[in-house]
Amino acid sequence: MPSTKEALPTQNFVGIEHIENGTVTLKDGSLRQVLLVSGTNFDLKSEEEQNLIISLFQGFLNSLNFSIQIFIHSRKVNIDGYLTTLEKRETEESNALLKNQILEYKEFIRAFVSENAIMTKSYFIVVPYDPIQLSPGGEALSSKVFGFLKKKGVQGPTKRLPEADATEERVEKEHMEQLSQRTNQIVAGLNQLGLRAIQLEDDELTELFYNLYNPEAIEKELPEEKEI
């Protein structure tokens, strides 16, 4: 008998609760901010420069009292739009010599791409802050405590007071401040390494996660370099 079970929505497999004010809130209450970091061509540096970069980077990592995640996003670039632009230029060009050069260049690009995929790489650092302590089973510590009290016949809080809302708002603000301090520390440390970093905003975070979860559907024509 064929199964009638429907496919679960993608959101069920993504750990993101919401994105707001440049901050990703996960379903367990953890907070994340993401930095886009400029790159450097390490291989073109002299041995002395390479050793200095390694030493500075080691010192940067040792200065942190929290973990970070470093990842590289490689994306295949679709150049169909670029080839279409060349074809238009070829059609509009009146100079026979330039017209032929554009044609040869277009065919060279087409042949090159057919054998070698053009990739663009972006470098990111994820800055975490985990304000909620979870039990080994994944249950929030507060829920576990209240559950224990109920088993003992003690009722947990049944009515939410305005003071509780104010306290929660204050705590959330403190958590955001702690996360922002970490992010600023990372940016300052990278600046000392000669690297620039900017924090991604809401739209950029949404685009990033969409690209990560839809690698084949989001081949862009030519990557727009974001100034950092």
C-alpha positions in Angstrom: 0.0 0.0 0.0 1.6 3.3 -1.0 2.5 5.6 1.8 0.4 8.7 2.3 3.0 10.4 4.5 3.7 13.9 3.2 7.1 15.4 3.0 8.1 17.5 5.9 8.7 21.2 5.2 12.3 22.3 4.9 12.0 24.5 8.0 11.8 21.4 10.1 15.3 20.6 9.2 16.8 24.1 9.6 17.8 25.1 13.1 17.0 28.8 12.6 14.1 30.3 14.5 14.4 33.8 13.0 16.8 36.5 11.8 16.6 40.0 13.2 18.9 43.0 13.6 21.8 41.1 12.0 21.5 38.2 14.4 20.5 34.6 13.9 18.4 33.1 16.7 18.5 29.3 16.7 15.6 27.2 17.9 17.4 26.4 21.1 17.7 30.1 21.9 21.4 30.4 20.9 22.5 33.6 19.1 24.8 33.9 16.1 26.3 36.8 14.1 28.2 36.2 10.9 31.2 38.2 9.5 32.2 38.4 5.9 36.0 38.5 5.9 38.4 39.6 3.1 40.9 37.1 1.9 44.7 37.3 1.3 46.9 35.4 -1.1 49.1 33.6 1.3 51.1 31.8 -1.4 52.4 35.0 -2.8 53.8 36.1 0.5 57.5 35.7 1.3 58.4 33.1 3.9 59.0 35.8 6.4 55.6 37.3 5.8 53.9 33.9 6.0 55.5 33.1 9.3 54.4 36.5 10.6 50.8 35.9 9.5 50.8 32.5 11.1 52.2 33.9 14.4 49.7 36.7 14.4 46.8 34.4 13.6 47.8 32.0 16.4 47.9 34.9 18.8 44.5 36.1 17.6 43.0 32.6 18.3 44.6 32.3 21.7 43.2 35.7 22.7 39.6 34.4 22.4 37.8 32.9 25.4 35.0 31.5 23.2 34.8 29.3 20.2 34.2 30.6 16.6 33.4 28.8 13.4 35.4 29.6 10.2 34.0 28.4 6.9 34.5 29.0 3.2 31.5 29.1 0.8 32.5 28.0 -2.7 29.9 28.7 -5.4 29.8 27.8 -9.1 29.3 30.9 -11.2 26.9 30.8 -14.2 28.4 33.0 -16.9 25.6 32.6 -19.4 24.7 36.3 -18.9 28.3 37.3 -19.5 28.4 35.3 -22.8 25.1 36.9 -23.9 26.6 40.3 -23.3 29.6 39.4 -25.4 27.3 38.2 -28.2 25.4 41.6 -28.1 28.7 43.5 -28.2 29.8 41.3 -31.2 26.5 42.1 -33.1 26.8 45.8 -32.4 30.5 46.1 -33.2 31.1 47.7 -36.7 34.8 47.3 -36.7 35.6 43.9 -38.4 38.8 43.4 -36.4 37.2 44.0 -33.0 34.2 42.0 -34.0 36.5 39.0 -34.7 38.4 39.5 -31.5 35.2 39.5 -29.5 34.1 36.3 -31.2 37.4 34.5 -30.5 37.3 35.7 -26.9 33.7 34.5 -26.5 34.6 31.1 -27.9 37.7 30.8 -25.7 35.6 31.6 -22.6 32.9 29.1 -23.6 35.5 26.3 -24.2 37.4 27.1 -21.0 34.2 27.0 -18.8 33.1 23.7 -20.4 36.2 22.1 -19.0 36.8 24.2 -15.8 34.0 25.4 -13.6 34.5 29.0 -12.5 34.1 29.2 -8.7 33.8 32.2 -6.4 34.8 31.8 -2.7 33.6 33.8 0.2 35.1 33.7 3.7 33.0 33.8 6.9 33.4 33.7 10.6 30.4 32.8 12.8 30.4 34.4 16.3 28.3 32.4 18.8 26.6 33.2 22.1 24.7 30.5 23.9 22.7 32.0 26.7 20.5 28.9 27.4 22.0 25.9 29.1 20.6 22.7 27.8 20.3 19.4 29.6 22.0 16.4 28.0 18.6 15.3 26.5 18.2 18.7 24.8 15.6 20.0 27.2 15.9 23.5 28.5 17.1 23.6 32.0 14.2 25.7 33.2 11.7 23.2 31.8 13.5 20.3 33.4 13.4 22.1 36.8 9.7 22.9 36.6 9.0 19.4 35.4 10.7 18.0 38.5 8.7 20.3 40.7 5.5 19.2 39.2 6.4 15.6 39.9 6.9 16.5 43.5 3.5 18.2 43.6 4.8 21.8 43.4 3.2 23.9 40.8 5.4 25.9 38.4 4.6 29.5 37.4 1.1 29.7 35.8 0.8 33.4 35.2 3.2 35.6 33.4 3.7 38.9 35.2 4.8 42.2 33.7 7.9 42.1 35.8 8.8 38.8 34.1 8.4 40.4 30.6 10.7 43.3 31.7 13.3 40.9 33.1 13.2 38.8 29.9 13.7 41.9 27.8 16.6 43.1 29.9 18.2 39.7 29.8 17.8 39.5 26.0 19.4 43.0 25.7 22.4 41.8 27.8 22.8 38.7 25.7 22.9 40.9 22.5 25.4 43.2 24.1 27.6 40.2 25.0 27.4 38.9 21.4 28.2 42.3 20.0 31.2 42.6 22.2 32.5 39.3 20.9 31.9 40.4 17.3 33.7 43.7 17.8 36.6 41.7 19.3 36.8 39.5 16.3 36.7 42.5 13.9 39.5 44.2 15.8 41.6 41.1 15.9 41.2 40.6 12.1 42.1 44.2 11.5 45.5 43.6 13.2 46.0 40.7 10.7 45.4 43.1 7.8 42.0 41.6 7.1 38.7 43.5 6.9 35.4 42.1 8.2 31.8 43.3 8.1 28.8 42.0 9.9 26.1 40.6 7.6 22.6 42.2 7.9 19.3 40.5 7.7 18.9 40.3 3.9 22.5 39.2 3.5 22.0 36.5 6.1 18.8 35.3 4.5 20.6 35.1 1.1 23.6 33.3 2.6 21.5 30.5 4.2 19.3 30.2 1.1 22.5 29.7 -1.0 23.8 27.1 1.5 20.6 25.1 1.4 20.1 25.5 -2.4 23.5 25.2 -4.0 22.3 24.2 -7.4 19.4 26.7 -7.7 21.4 29.8 -7.0 24.1 30.0 -9.5 24.6 33.7 -10.0 25.7 35.2 -13.3 28.7 37.3 -12.0 29.3 37.6 -8.2 29.0 41.2 -7.0 32.0 41.8 -4.8 30.8 43.3 -1.5 33.1 46.0 -0.3 34.7 45.1 3.0 
